[in-house]
Amino acid sequence: MISFKGTRERRALQAATAALAIALCSGAGLKAQNVSRPPGTNPALSGFSPANSALVYVDYVTGLDNLMTTIPGKQYRNNIAAFAKFSTLFKMPTAIVGEENDYYGTFLPEIKKLVSDGAKTFAPRSSPTSYTPDFAAWLKSTGRQNVIIGGISIDNCTLHTSLDLLRNGYNVFVVVDVSSTNSKLAEDAAIQRLIQAGAVPVSWLNALTELGTDFAGPHGKGMMEIIQAHWPASTVGEVNDTTPDGRGMQLPR
């Protein structure tokens, strides 16, 4: 142990220690924090496509949707209608989670259409999570690593399902504007927990254009039709069209 007799030596040691700490923080410490991830390991950057993703719709039933208040009712139903069209447009593996009965009511019309079109359905279940053994087996059989999920409600069944998907190694993209609840505080807490757990929050428009990639590509016409039908309606209040011909967004030529 080194001993110093006077305050001058102690002050010199303190100054040297402080200088070393600053150097570490601004030099070696900063370099350690900036080590880049290998390509493809960050879901927010690697993203998703129709070829590597599955769609999951959670509990879109008439007995629950009227309880969702953090998104205005008409806007919420508009967003769900847009999201429901993803399955048909991109022809992706699709799971419908929920059941129809006296308590839950019936599936929303847009979701009922997906059921009639052959989407895989999972019901009933006794837990908030949809990640049941049957669901897990189905998802594994698709060979898809990315899951795009939305549903009722974001702080309960959608949350628990997303967390279980993350625990089992899937990349999870939660469509937040189709996943409401009845408390803004609860919604914010749920989204924060999802982010901390590794999920990526997206909007339906963001998800649509990422899946479709290019308006001049094979999905371009379908993408634009969904946008024309649902994007202006997803805003609150008056929509001012500033395009030259006054007709809004147009299909690519």
N, C-alpha and C positions, 0 to 999 in steps of 0.2 A: 504494500500500500504506500502511495506517495503522500508525504505530509508537507504542507505549506505553512510557513510561520506567519505570514502577514496577509493583509487583505488584498495587496497588489497582486500577489500570486494567485489568490482565489479568483479575483476578477479576470485575470488573464486566462485562467482555465475555463471560466464560464463563457468568456468571449469566444474561445477556440471551439468549445462544445457547440455554441449557437451557430458559429460559422459552418461547422461540419454538418449540423442538422439542415441548414439552409441548402448546402451543396447537395446533400442526399435528396432532398425534396425536389430541387430544381433540376437535378441531373439524373442519377441512377434511379431514383424513385419514379420520376416521370417516365423514363424509358420502360420501366417494368409495367407501368399502367398502360403503355401504348403498344404492347405486344398484340399484333393482329391475330384475329381468329382465322383458322383455316377456312378456305372458301366453302360456303354451303352450310356452315354450322350455326349461323344466326338466322332464324326463320324470318325475322323482319326484313332481312336483306335478300335471302334466297327466294322468298316468296312461294307462289303456288301456281299450278296450271291445271287444266282439265285432265291431263294425263297422270298427275300424281296426287290428286285430291279426291276426297269424298265429301258429300254434303250431309249435314245432320240438322233436322228441324225438330225442335223440342216443344211438345205440349201446346201446339197452336190450336186451342179449342175454345169454343164460344163461352164456356163457363168461366174462363180465366182472362180472356183478352180485355174484357170491360174493366178489370181491376188494375190494368196497367195504365198509370197516369203520368209517368215522367216524360212521356212523349205524347203530344196532343193526339187524340183518338183518330182523326181522319188521316193525319200524317203517318201514324203508326201502322194503320191498316194498308195505306198506300205502300209503305216500305216493305211490309210483309208480302204484298202482292208482287212487288218487283223481285224480291228475294226468291219467291216460289218459282219464278220463271227460269232460274238458273239451271235447274235440273233438266228441263226439257231442252233448253238451248245448248248446253254443253254436254249432255248425255253422260253425266257423271254418276257413279254409284251413290244412291240416295237412301237415307234412313229417315223414316217418320216415326218419332217417338211419342207415345200418348195413346189414349183410349177414349172411346165415346161411351158415355153412360149418363145416368140421371144427374150426377154431380158435375161432371166435366162438360156436359153438353156434347156437341158434335165438332168435328174438325172444321176449321175455317174453310170456306169454299175453295180457296186456292190450294190448300193442303189436301183437301178431299180429292181434288183432281189428280194430284200426284199419286195418291193412294190408288185411285182407279186406273192410273197409267202404269202401275206395277212397282212403285217404290216399295222398298222393304219396310215393313212395319214391325214395331216392337211394343208389345203391351200384353197384359198389364205388368206392373212392377210395384214393389212395396217400399222402395227407397227413393230418395230424391235424385240420385244419380241414374243416368240411363246406361251406364257402362255395366250392363249385366253380362253374364257368361255368353248368352246368345248373341248379344250385340258385339261383344269382344270377338267372338268367333267370326261373325259376319265381316266386321271391319278388317280383321286379319286376312280373310279370304280375298278381299279386294286388292291387296297388295299396295294400298295407298298409304303414304306416310303423313300426309297433310289432311287435316280435318277443318272444314269451314262450317261453323256452327252458329245457330241463332235460335232463340226460343224464349218461352215464358217459364220462369222469370229469370232475369240476369243474376239475381242475388240468391237463387235457390237451385232449381233443377239444371239450368244452363251452366251455372257456376260449378256445381258438384260434378256434372258430366265432364266439363272442360278440365277440371283438376284431375279427375281420374284418367282422362286421355293423356294428359301431361305425365302423370306418374307412370304410365305404361309406354312412354317413349314416343308419342305422337307429337307433331307440330300442330298447334291449335290456333286458329284464327277466328276470333269471336266477332260476329257482326253486331256491333253495339246498337245500331239504330233500328234493329228489328228485335231487340232483346230488352224490353222495358221492365219496370216494376212499379210499386206504389209509393216509393220514397226516394227522393233525389239523394239523400244521405246514404241510403242503403245501396243505391245504384253506383255511386262514386266509390264506396268501400269495396264493392264487388269487383269493379273494373281495376282498382288498385291492386287487389289481391291477385287477380288474374295476371296482371302485368308482372307482379313480383314473382309469380309462379312460373312465368315464361311464356304465357299466351300473348298473342299479338292482336290488339283491338283494330278492327277495320270497319268501314261503312259499307253499305250494300253497293254504292256506286264505285267505291274503291275496289271492292272485290270483283264486281262485274267487269271493269275495264282491265284489271290485272288478269283475269281468266281469258278475256277476249283478245287482249294484247294490241290488236291493230284494227281500226275501223275499215281498212281496206282488205282485211283478211277474211277467212271463211265464216267467222262469227260476227263480222262487222254489222251486217244488216240487222241481225237479231239484237245485238247490243244497242244499236240506235233506236230500234223500236221500243225496247224497254225504257231507255232514257226519255224518249219522246212522251211515253205514256205516264211515266212515274217521277221523273226527276223534278220538273217544275212543281208538281204537287207535293213534293217532299219539303218545300219551303213553307214558312209560316208567314202569312200576310200576302200582300199583293205582289205579283210577279211582273216585273217590267221587262219586256222583250226588247232588247236593243239591237238585234240583228237587222241587217239592211232591209230585208224583205218582210220583216215582222212575223216570220213564220217559225222562229226558233231554230233549234239544231236540225240539220237536214241529213238525209241519208247520203253516204258517199257516192259519187258518180262512177 
